[in-house]
């Protein structure tokens, strides 16, 4: 049982290393193919490409997991709350996060 687990961990680690190497090389090659010709910028190395990949993930993707599952779960919980529960949550968060505006009532269509 332990040998299976160790083998699985090794396989996952190898796949992760291969994935990082492939994506880093891909970013480096694309940068070096496009940027010097289009903008006159200099070519980059593999480690700089990995840095760009991580930086773009932080800026544009964050670390929230696939497709924002946490936000979806929070929205579902919020929709199931009664108005009293929502106000109680707002009161609890007010001291930590600042003021929360109560959303204006949506106009009803006749």
MISESE-579570 format. One line per 5 residues: number of its first residue (from 1); their letters; for each residue x, y, z of N, C-alpha, C. Coordinates in steps of 0.2 Angstrom, whole numbers, plus 5000, padded with zeros to 4 digits. Layout:
N
NUM) a) X/Y/Z/X/Y/Z/X/Y/Z; ...;
! end
This chain:
110
1) xxxxx) 5004/4994/5000/5000/5000/5000/5004/5006/5000; 5010/5006/5004/5014/5012/5005/5018/5013/4998; 5020/5007/4995/5023/5008/4988/5019/5011/4983; 5013/5009/4983/5008/5013/4978/5008/5020/4979; 5007/5022/4986/5007/5029/4987/5013/5033/4985;
6) xxxxx) 5019/5030/4987/5025/5033/4985/5026/5034/4977; 5024/5028/4974/5024/5028/4966/5020/5033/4963; 5014/5034/4966/5009/5039/4964/5012/5046/4965; 5015/5048/4971/5018/5054/4972/5023/5056/4967; 5027/5051/4966/5033/5052/4961/5030/5053/4954;
11) xxxxx) 5025/5050/4952/5022/5051/4946/5019/5058/4945; 5016/5060/4951/5013/5067/4951/5018/5072/4951; 5024/5071/4954/5029/5076/4955/5033/5076/4948; 5034/5071/4944/5037/5071/4938/5032/5074/4933; 5026/5073/4933/5021/5077/4928/5021/5084/4930;
16) xxxxx) 5022/5086/4936/5022/5093/4938/5028/5096/4935; 5034/5093/4936/5040/5096/4933/5040/5096/4926; 5037/5091/4922/5037/5091/4915/5032/5097/4913; 5027/5098/4916/5022/5103/4915/5025/5110/4915; 5029/5111/4921/5032/5117/4922/5037/5119/4916;
21) xxxxx) 5041/5113/4915/5046/5114/4909/5043/5116/4903; 5037/5112/4901/5034/5113/4895/5031/5120/4894; 5027/5123/4899/5024/5129/4899/5030/5135/4900; 5035/5134/4903/5040/5139/4904/5044/5139/4897; 5045/5134/4894/5048/5134/4887/5043/5137/4882;
26) xxxxx) 5037/5135/4882/5032/5138/4878/5032/5146/4878; 5032/5148/4885/5031/5156/4886/5038/5159/4883; 5044/5156/4884/5050/5158/4882/5050/5159/4875; 5048/5153/4871/5049/5153/4864/5044/5158/4861; 5038/5159/4864/5033/5163/4861/5035/5171/4862;
31) xxxxx) 5038/5172/4868/5041/5179/4869/5046/5180/4864; 5051/5176/4864/5057/5177/4859/5055/5177/4852; 5050/5174/4850/5048/5174/4843/5044/5181/4842; 5040/5183/4846/5036/5189/4845/5038/5196/4847; 5040/5196/4853/5042/5203/4856/5048/5206/4853;
36) xxxxx) 5054/5203/4852/5059/5207/4849/5057/5209/4842; 5053/5206/4838/5051/5208/4831/5046/5213/4831; 5041/5213/4836/5036/5218/4836/5038/5224/4840; 5041/5224/4845/5042/5229/4849/5050/5231/4850; 5054/5227/4848/5061/5228/4849/5064/5226/4856;
41) xxxxx) 5060/5223/4860/5062/5221/4866/5067/5215/4866; 5071/5214/4871/5076/5209/4871/5073/5202/4872; 5077/5197/4870/5075/5190/4872/5075/5188/4879; 5071/5183/4881/5072/5181/4888/5074/5174/4889; 5076/5172/4895/5078/5165/4896/5073/5161/4899;
46) xxxxx) 5074/5155/4901/5069/5150/4904/5066/5153/4910; 5071/5155/4915/5069/5157/4922/5065/5163/4922; 5066/5168/4917/5062/5174/4916/5055/5172/4914; 5055/5167/4909/5049/5165/4907/5044/5162/4912; 5047/5158/4916/5044/5155/4922/5041/5161/4927;
51) xxxxx) 5046/5166/4928/5043/5172/4932/5038/5175/4929; 5038/5176/4922/5032/5179/4919/5026/5175/4919; 5026/5169/4919/5021/5164/4920/5018/5165/4927; 5022/5165/4932/5019/5165/4939/5016/5172/4940; 5019/5177/4937/5017/5184/4938/5010/5185/4935;
56) xxxxx) 5009/5182/4929/5003/5183/4925/4998/5179/4929; 4999/5174/4932/4995/5170/4936/4992/5174/4942; 4997/5177/4945/4995/5181/4951/4991/5187/4949; 4993/5191/4943/4989/5196/4941/4982/5195/4938; 4982/5190/4934/4976/5188/4930/4972/5182/4933;
61) xxxxx) 4975/5178/4936/4971/5172/4938/4970/5171/4945; 4975/5174/4949/4974/5173/4956/4975/5165/4958; 4974/5164/4964/4975/5157/4967/4969/5154/4969; 4963/5156/4966/4957/5154/4969/4954/5147/4967; 4958/5143/4963/4956/5137/4960/4952/5137/4954;
66) xxxxx) 4950/5132/4951/4947/5132/4945/4940/5135/4945; 4939/5140/4940/4933/5143/4939/4930/5146/4945; 4933/5149/4950/4931/5152/4955/4925/5148/4959; 4927/5142/4961/4922/5138/4964/4920/5141/4971; 4925/5144/4974/4923/5147/4981/4918/5152/4980;
71) xxxxx) 4919/5157/4975/4914/5162/4974/4907/5159/4973; 4907/5154/4969/4900/5151/4967/4897/5148/4973; 4901/5145/4977/4898/5142/4983/4896/5147/4988; 4900/5153/4989/4898/5158/4993/4891/5162/4991; 4891/5162/4984/4885/5165/4981/4878/5161/4983;
76) xxxxx) 4879/5155/4982/4874/5150/4983/4872/5150/4990; 4876/5151/4995/4875/5151/5002/4871/5158/5004; 4874/5163/5000/4871/5170/5001/4863/5170/4999; 4862/5167/4993/4855/5167/4991/4850/5163/4995; 4853/5158/4999/4849/5154/5003/4848/5157/5010;
81) xxxxx) 4851/5162/5012/4850/5166/5018/4844/5170/5018; 4841/5170/5024/4836/5175/5025/4839/5182/5026; 4834/5187/5025/4837/5194/5026/4840/5195/5033; 4837/5192/5038/4840/5193/5045/4847/5190/5045; 4848/5184/5042/4855/5181/5042/4860/5185/5038;
86) xxxxx) 4857/5188/5033/4862/5192/5029/4864/5199/5033; 4859/5202/5036/4861/5207/5040/4866/5206/5046; 4864/5200/5049/4869/5198/5054/4876/5197/5052; 4877/5194/5046/4883/5193/5043/4886/5200/5041; 4883/5204/5038/4885/5211/5037/4888/5214/5043;
91) xxxxx) 4884/5214/5049/4886/5217/5055/4892/5214/5057; 4893/5207/5057/4899/5204/5059/4905/5206/5055; 4904/5207/5048/4910/5209/5044/4911/5217/5044; 4907/5221/5046/4907/5228/5046/4914/5230/5050; 4915/5227/5055/4921/5229/5059/4927/5228/5056;
96) xxxxx) 4927/5222/5052/4934/5220/5049/4935/5223/5042; 4929/5224/5038/4930/5225/5031/4927/5232/5029; 4925/5236/5034/4922/5242/5032/4914/5242/5031; 4911/5247/5028/4904/5247/5027/4902/5243/5021; 4896/5240/5022/4893/5237/5016/4887/5240/5015;
101) xxxxx) 4886/5242/5008/4880/5245/5006/4875/5240/5005; 4869/5242/5007/4863/5237/5006/4861/5238/4998; 4861/5233/4994/4859/5234/4987/4852/5237/4987; 4851/5242/4982/4845/5245/4981/4840/5240/4978; 4834/5241/4980/4829/5236/4977/4828/5237/4970;
106) xxxxx) 4828/5231/4967/4827/5232/4959/4820/5234/4957; 4819/5238/4952/4813/5240/4950/4809/5234/4948; 4803/5234/4949/4798/5228/4947/4795/5230/4940; 4795/5225/4936/4792/5226/4929/4785/5224/4930; 4780/5228/4927/4773/5227/4927/4771/5221/4923;
! end
